[in-house]
Each structure stands twice: as C-alpha cells, then as structure tokens.
Amino acid sequence: MIAHIINNIVAIHGIGAHPFHTWSYWDPVKRTARNWLRDDDMLPRDLPRACIMIFGYRSEWKGKRSSDLTFAEVSKRLLDSLARDRMVQNPHVITSQGYEDRSVVFVAHCVGGLVLVWILLTAYHDEMYDNKWLLLFISTLGIVFMGTPFRGGHGTLANGEILSTAQRQIDSLKDEKREAHTIKRILEILTPGNEILFSLMGDFLSSQNQLMPQMLCLYEIVFQCLENRQSEPRQG
C-alpha cells in the first residue's frame, strides 16, 4: 500500500545550475552520481510520506541559451505549477488532507533562495489572483536556504573579484547585447547594498513574522579556486 503523502518538498536551484545536477554528487570511486532528493536510499528513505519535487527553470547566465527571465516571471511559473499540482488529486495516493492544504518545505540553493523569497512574497500579496497562491504561503512549514546571498555578494564578490571577471565577460559580448544585459542584470541585484535586494528582504522578513516557518540557513566556508587551478584559492 502506498504511504499516505502528508507534505511536499520543493527544491529550487540557482543561477547557471541544472535542476537535477544541483542536488547530485559524483562518486569518483564508484563512478556514479548520487541524487539526495531522488535516490531511494537518500531523502525518500528518511521521508517516505513526502512528495519531493524539483522545480527547473532556464537559469543560464551566459551562452546561446542564456535566460532573460526575471525573478517575477520565474516565481509566477512555479506558483502556477505548484498550485495546479496541489489541486489535482492523484488517484493512486490517499491523503489525509487535500492537496491544497499540504504543508510545504522549500529547499533553495544559492540565488534560488532569492527566487524563493520572491515566490513567497508573491503568494503572500496574492489578491489579484483570487488568493489561489495565498494558501501555499500559509502552508509553508519550513525553508532551507543553502548559500543564498541575502545581502548581495560577499567575500570575493564584494571585493570586486567576481564582479571584475563577470564584467570582462560582458565586455567580450559586444555583439551579444541580450546575453550581456542578462549578466549585467544579475550582477546588479547581487551588488552589496542594492536597493531592490534590500527592499525585497525587508518585505520578506515582515511577511515571515506572520508566517513563522522554521528556517535554516546554510553557507560554505571552504576556500575554492574561482578561475583556474593556477589561481590562489579564494573564499567561495
């Protein structure tokens, strides 16, 4: 008998990342990839009554497939998809409560955390859409942020090293105005002290005082080489 599904777990990847590879680890010894959201002996084993979903969106910030989507557009797409999935009853799964009332836990990686903030604020301020998203906001039980730059770039980004590297990328795209515009827009919101990001986080914190979900913020302290192996290690 299929276990009763009692909640949803929704994973959101960051900029320039793959919706599946983000949550995977390549084992060089066994030469196999392990996905901690999908493999039977990983999260599904620990949370057998959770419906685990991965939200994917075009997030390339360079190359021919670079995305020019805004946070608002990505947020609306996820809200529409998730609201639709929670409204449709799965005939093969018996639930103790309706899909729309299921508790939700979000897991967001890097800039995907800013996408999630926008998602929750959009749901919180849902009036023009007949409150079809508000219930999702109310049902949010927990949030896990993994390396989300709430205050903009820090470390090497704040010191201008990543910004300089990205600016060189922009300068090399003189004939690719769309791609250059996409990179520049991403960098602007990640600049420390950016007013849009500051306002976004202020609004989010105010809304969370009413929601009061459990929140966990993770960040890395491992030194990494950002450009090439000959460069000095820099804080990631």
ChimeraX attribute file (.defattr): number of C-alpha atoms within 10 A of each C-alpha:
attribute: neighborCount
match mode: 1-to-1
recipient: residues
	/A:1	6
	/A:2	9
	/A:3	11
	/A:4	15
	/A:5	18
	/A:6	19
	/A:7	22
	/A:8	22
	/A:9	20
	/A:10	19
	/A:11	24
	/A:12	27
	/A:13	27
	/A:14	24
	/A:15	17
	/A:16	15
	/A:17	21
	/A:18	17
	/A:19	18
	/A:20	17
	/A:21	13
	/A:22	16
	/A:23	19
	/A:24	17
	/A:25	12
	/A:26	12
	/A:27	10
	/A:28	8
	/A:29	6
	/A:30	7
	/A:31	8
	/A:32	11
	/A:33	14
	/A:34	16
	/A:35	18
	/A:36	17
	/A:37	20
	/A:38	17
	/A:39	13
	/A:40	12
	/A:41	12
	/A:42	13
	/A:43	15
	/A:44	16
	/A:45	14
	/A:46	10
	/A:47	13
	/A:48	15
	/A:49	16
	/A:50	21
	/A:51	15
	/A:52	19
	/A:53	15
	/A:54	16
	/A:55	15
	/A:56	16
	/A:57	18
	/A:58	17
	/A:59	20
	/A:60	19
	/A:61	21
	/A:62	17
	/A:63	10
	/A:64	10
	/A:65	11
	/A:66	17
	/A:67	19
	/A:68	18
	/A:69	12
	/A:70	12
	/A:71	16
	/A:72	12
	/A:73	13
	/A:74	18
	/A:75	22
	/A:76	16
	/A:77	14
	/A:78	19
	/A:79	18
	/A:80	12
	/A:81	12
	/A:82	18
	/A:83	18
	/A:84	14
	/A:85	13
	/A:86	16
	/A:87	12
	/A:88	11
	/A:89	14
	/A:90	11
	/A:91	7
	/A:92	8
	/A:93	12
	/A:94	15
	/A:95	17
	/A:96	11
	/A:97	13
	/A:98	13
	/A:99	20
	/A:100	19
	/A:101	17
	/A:102	21
	/A:103	20
	/A:104	22
	/A:105	22
	/A:106	21
	/A:107	20
	/A:108	25
	/A:109	25
	/A:110	20
	/A:111	24
	/A:112	24
	/A:113	26
	/A:114	23
	/A:115	25
	/A:116	24
	/A:117	21
	/A:118	22
	/A:119	23
	/A:120	23
	/A:121	22
	/A:122	18
	/A:123	22
	/A:124	20
	/A:125	14
	/A:126	16
	/A:127	12
	/A:128	7
	/A:129	10
	/A:130	8
	/A:131	13
	/A:132	17
	/A:133	23
	/A:134	19
	/A:135	17
	/A:136	23
	/A:137	23
	/A:138	18
	/A:139	18
	/A:140	22
	/A:141	20
	/A:142	16
	/A:143	20
	/A:144	18
	/A:145	23
	/A:146	20
	/A:147	18
	/A:148	21
	/A:149	20
	/A:150	19
	/A:151	15
	/A:152	20
	/A:153	22
	/A:154	17
	/A:155	12
	/A:156	14
	/A:157	19
	/A:158	14
	/A:159	12
	/A:160	15
	/A:161	14
	/A:162	18
	/A:163	19
	/A:164	12
	/A:165	13
	/A:166	16
	/A:167	17
	/A:168	11
	/A:169	16
	/A:170	19
	/A:171	11
	/A:172	11
	/A:173	15
	/A:174	11
	/A:175	9
	/A:176	13
	/A:177	10
	/A:178	16
	/A:179	23
	/A:180	22
	/A:181	15
	/A:182	19
	/A:183	20
	/A:184	18
	/A:185	14
	/A:186	16
	/A:187	19
	/A:188	17
	/A:189	17
	/A:190	22
	/A:191	19
	/A:192	19
	/A:193	13
	/A:194	16
	/A:195	12
	/A:196	12
	/A:197	20
	/A:198	16
	/A:199	10
	/A:200	16
	/A:201	18
	/A:202	11
	/A:203	14
	/A:204	16
	/A:205	14
	/A:206	11
	/A:207	16
	/A:208	16
	/A:209	9
	/A:210	9
	/A:211	15
	/A:212	13
	/A:213	16
	/A:214	12
	/A:215	13
	/A:216	11
	/A:217	12
	/A:218	11
	/A:219	13
	/A:220	9
	/A:221	7
	/A:222	9
	/A:223	11
	/A:224	14
	/A:225	13
	/A:226	16
	/A:227	12
	/A:228	9
	/A:229	9
	/A:230	7
	/A:231	10
	/A:232	12
	/A:233	14
	/A:234	14
	/A:235	15
	/A:236	16
